[in-house]
């Protein structure tokens, strides 16, 4: 259910079929720098994984680049919000990282902090499954549109 009276909302999708929850959030404070948000998302995801005894993910620069480009394309309307082009992103990552045996992706958008995005993903079964999945590497990219709405992409993969 969309609550139009709320000033903020977050729409998230994961590569898991039939997952597209909307979550209300509290107003965020002044926007953090994009690099800080990326680092914080990565830290929160790894803290969650480690709390379950899972190995931490390693950051992958090509996955970061692909995640950033996807977030930018969604924010600028070049692609719709979702996973359009996911296979091509994975193929690009594979060129520099070697054969990829499994991959997944979480996306979200809204006027959100890193903590709010990760909490939202962890409250969604499909996103949580990706965060807790058997992956070694991750890439995160964010892009803010002209209205201050941030688009988030996190790619997961293993060799």
N, C-alpha and C positions, 0 to 999 in steps of 0.2 A: 504494500500500500504506500502510495506517495503522499506525504504530508506537505501540501503546498504552503502551509502557514509557517513552516520552519525555514529559517534563513539558509541553512546548510543541509546538504545531503551527500551521500556517497553511493555511487553505483559501482559494483564490483563484478568482475567475471573471472572465472578460471577456466582452464581448458577442460575441466570436468563437465560433461554434458549436463544440461538442465540446471545450471547454477547461475543465477543472476539476481542476488539479493540486493535490496536497498536498505541502507542503515542510516538512521538519523545520527547526527553528531552534534557536539557542543561547538560553539563558535571558537575558532582557532585564534591565537594571538597573532602578532605581527609575523608575516611569513619568514621562515628561516631560509638561509641560502640553499640553493639546490644541492650543493655538495654536502652540506650538513644533513639535509633530509635523506639523501642516499646513504650516507654513512650510518645514520640513526636507524633506518629501516633494516639495513644489513645487520647491525648490532642487535636489534630487537629480535629479528628472525633467528639469529644464531643463539641468543640467550634462551629463546624458547626451545630450540632444538637441543641444546645442552642440558636444559632442565629435564628432558626426557631421556637423556643418555645417548642422544644421537650426535654424530660427529658434526662439527661446524662446517658450513659451506665455505668455499674459497671464492674470492671475487675473481671474475674473469673480465678482462678489459673489452674483448670483442662482444661479449654478452651485454656489458654495460652500454656499449655503443649501439647495439641493436635495440636494446630496451629504450634508450633515449630517443632514437629515431622513431620507434613505434609510438611513444608518448607524444612526441612532436607532431607526428602525422595525425594522431587522433585529435589533439588540441587544435590543430589548424584546419581540420575537416578534410584532410587529404584521404583519410580512411575513416570508417565509422568506428565507434567505440566497440571494442571487442578484440578478436584474435585474427582478423584478416591478415594474411601474410606470415602467419606463424611458421609455416614450413620453410619459407624463404629465410626467415631470421635464423632458424636452426641450421640451415644449410650454410649460411654465411659464417656462423660460429664454428661449424665443423671444419671449415677451410683452414682455420688457424689453430683449432684445439684438438683435432683428431676425431676419429669416429665417435659419434654420439649414440649411445644405446638407449637412452631415455631422456625425455624432456617434458617440461610443463611451463605454464605461464599464468601469472595472476596479473590482472589489471584493475585499476580503480580510478575514480576521479572525484574531486570535490575540493572544498577549501578546508584541507585537513593537515594535521601534523603527521609526522612519521609514526608516532605512537598510535594515533587514531586509525591510520591505514592498517597497521599490523594487527591491532585489536579487531578491526572489522574483518580482516582476512581470517583471523583465528576463530571468529564467531560464525564462520561460514564453512560447512563441511568440505566443500570442494577445494577452497583455498587452503584450509588447514591441512588437507591431505597433501597438497603440493608442498607446503612449508615443511611438513614432517616426512616427506618422501625420501626415497633412497637416491639422493642426488649428492654430487660432490661439489658442484660449481653453481654460481649464481651471477646474474648481472641485473642491475637496477638502473632505471632511467626515469627521470621526471621532466615534465615540461609544463610551465604555467602559461595559460592563454592570456589574452588582453584583459579579461575580466577578473584575473586573479585565481581562476580555477586551475588546480593542478591535476595533471594526468600522470598516473603512476603505472609502470610496467616492471614486473620482476620475472625474469627467466630463470628456470632451474634446469640443470642437465647433469648427466654423468657419462663418462667414457666407458 
